[in-house]
Amino acid sequence: MICVRIEEIRIIERDELILAVIEKHEKMIAEYTAEYDALKNRSGVLDAEIIDLKKRIEENDEKTRVYDEKKHLSGRDASEELKKLNLKQIDSEKIENGITALTSSKISDSIDERKAVYETLCADVNNAGAADSSVLLAKITAAYESYKEENRLIEAVSADNAVLTQKQGVVQEDKRADWLEKRVSSHKDSLDYWKGMK
């Protein structure tokens, strides 16, 4: 024997059905619009942050070039000053090689390696026994300080570029806002249709 449960089927009146459909579309519009607005606000914030990052990167790139030029100029000035000191050839060559290493454009050197070059160079100048090497040491120090600032800026640009790439990725991957915008539009069209059926 098979038992079949018979439930009462209620027929919904036309107006009640239309109201239920309208209510459903209004609810979906409210939900999707809220999510869409939140995504757009986040996207607007990200866009502003991206613009600021690009500007800062550009400014720091320019400053990096300035400090690189200062470093090389101080190095040339130090070489000229070295020639005025009339040191023994072996000392002059050693110091000149140190100046070249200190002002090198090689970016693979760590800050500690360059600091060691600077300290060795200053010791070599002091050990050379020149009557007055203060101007030479000042030029060498100026070159080293310019290198440190250049290096700091290079690291800052590198870090900003990494953040920029990440933020641009978030903006590009955020396609849900487009989908939500289409869904809101579709529900609004449906809502208008059903309201017209009243």
C-alpha positions, 0 to 999 in steps of 0.5 A: 500500500502506497501512502501519498500525502496530499498537501493543500495547494493554495492558488495565489491571486494575481495581485499577491503574486505581482507584489511578491515578485516586486518585493523580490526585485526590490530586495535584490536591487537593494542588496546588489546596490549596497555591494556595488557601492562598497566596491566602487568606494573601495575602487575609488580609494584604490584609484587615488592611492595608485595616482599618489604612488605613481606620483611619488615614484616619479618624484623619487626617480627624479631625486635618484638621478639628482643624487647619482649626479651629485655622487659622481660630481663629488667623486670628480671633485675628490679626484681633482683634489687628490691631484693637488696633494702630491702624494706618492703614486702608490697612495694616489692610485689606491685612493683613486681606485677607492673613489672610483669604487665609492662612486660606482653606478653598480647597484649590486653592492649592498649599503654595507659593502659601500660603507666598507669602501668609504671607511677604507678610503678615508683610512687610506687618505689619513694614512697617506700623510698629506699635509691637509686632506680635509677638503679631499675627505669632505668631497669623499664624504659628500659622495658617500652621503649622496650614494646613501640617499640615492640607495634609500630612494632606489629602495623606496621606489622598488617598494612603491612599485611592488605596492603599485603592482599589487593595487593595480591587480586588485583593481583589475581583478575586481570584475564583480562591480561590473557584474553587480551593475548589470544585475541591478540594471536587470532587476530594475527592468524587471521591477518596472515591468512588474509594476506596470502589471499592477 
